[in-house]
Amino acid sequence: QVQLTESGGTVVQAGESLRLSCTASGTRFGGKDMAWYRQAPRRQREVVATVSHAFTRTYASFVNDRFTISRDDVGNRMFLQMFSLEGEDTAVYYCNADFQGGNVEPLPWGRGTQVTVVS
């Protein structure tokens, strides 16, 4: 049974940094294109960043060079390092496969981790 577990979310002040982690059981990240997503209240889930199986990274335009996505296939983990957090970054953050291309199915969604940025 595949299970994704996100962690690291908390309440931070605007301008502070945070590092989110993602671990998986029942599946391996190796060979998969992966991504971080987020969902803010009353908004649809959106892609934050992707990292391909070949370690190519892409970021949503709103990231503005503030975040870094990384992966550790040996440890079966993913990370999202976030700097200069803003109120608009308040959301529940999820990791999952990068299924934007439509050629793969998402893995079962984890519970996500709540990031709240206050000013």
N, C-alpha and C positions, 0 to 999 in steps of 0.2 A: 504494500500500500504506500503510495507516494504521499509524502507530507512535507510541505515547505514551512519553515519557521523563521519569521522575521523578528529582529530584536534591535534594541538600541534607541528606540524613540523615547522622547521625554519632552518636558517643557523647557524651552530655552529662551533667552532674550534675543531680540533682533540683533544681528551682527555676529552672533556666536556660531560655533561649529558643532557638528554632530556626525557620528559615524554609525551607519546602520549595517547590520549583518544579516545574512540569510544562510540558513543551513537546510539540507535536504536529507530525508531518509526515503528509502525505497527507489531511489533513482540517483544517477550520477550526472553532475553538470558537464563533465567532459564530453565534448562532441556536440553539445547543444549551444545554440545561440540563446543568450539569456538577457533579461532586462529587469529594470526597476520600474514600477508603476506607482501612481499615487491617485488617491481620490479624496478631494476636498468635499466638505458638506455641500449638498445640493448641486454637485457637479459630477460629470462622468469621469470614470477612470481614465487616466492619460499616461502615456509613456514619459518617463523621466530620462532614462538613459538605457543604452543597449551595449552589450559586449558580445561579440561573436565568438564562436568556438576557436577562431584564429586570433582572438584578442583585439579585434578592431572595435573601436568605441564610437558611439554616436550619442549626441545629447539633444534634448528638446531645446528649442530656441530660448525658452524662459530660463534655462540654466545659466546662460551668460558666463560660462567659465567658472562657476562657483562650485560645481560638483565634480567628483571623480568616481567613476565606476571601476571596479576591479573584481577579479575572480581568482580563486585558488582551487584548481581542479583536483589537486592531490588531496587537499583537506575538504573538498566538496563544499566550498563556501563562496559567497559573494559578498561584496561590500559596496556601500555608497558613502563616500566621504563628502560631507556637505559643509561649505564655508559660507560666511556672510549670509546667514539665513534671514529671510524676510517673512513678514506676516503671511504673504501669499503662499509661502511654502507649507503652511499648516495643512496637514492632510494625514490620511492613513497611507503608509507606504507598503507596497507589496513587491515581492520578487516573483518571477515566473519566467517561463520560456518566452523568447521573442517570437510571438506568433503573428506579428503584423503582416507578414508576407502571405499568410493564409495557407502555407504549406505544412504547418504543424499545428497541433492542438495545444491549448494551454494545459499546463499541469493543474492538478487540483489546487485551488487558491488557499493560501494560508490565511491566518487571521490578520496579518498585517501588523504594523507597529505605528503607533500614533506619534506624530511629530506636531508639537504645538509651539508656535513662535509668538512671543508676546513682546510688546514694546514698552 
